[in-house]
Amino acid sequence: MPKMKTNRAAAKRFRRTKSGGFKRAQSHLNHILTKKTTKRKRHLRAQIMVDGADRKAAARLLPYS
């Protein structure tokens, strides 16, 4: 049976954690930044976990991570 392919788009967006979850960057930090407060932009820099409902889909996209 051939090797499974990693979805490269997902590989650039998600990282697996030691406990088996996935962490990801938050959205809304790419453009139209002048109207957003400094506090809001600072908090958006933090990584967050992929939701539990989406964890199975992320694991299927990243079989070797």
Secondary structure as GFF3:
##gff-version 3
##sequence-region A 1 65
A	DSSP	alpha_helix	8	11	.	.	.	ID=ss1
A	DSSP	beta_strand	14	16	.	.	.	ID=ss2
A	DSSP	beta_strand	22	24	.	.	.	ID=ss3
A	DSSP	alpha_helix	38	44	.	.	.	ID=ss4
A	DSSP	beta_strand	48	49	.	.	.	ID=ss5
A	DSSP	alpha_helix	52	61	.	.	.	ID=ss6
###
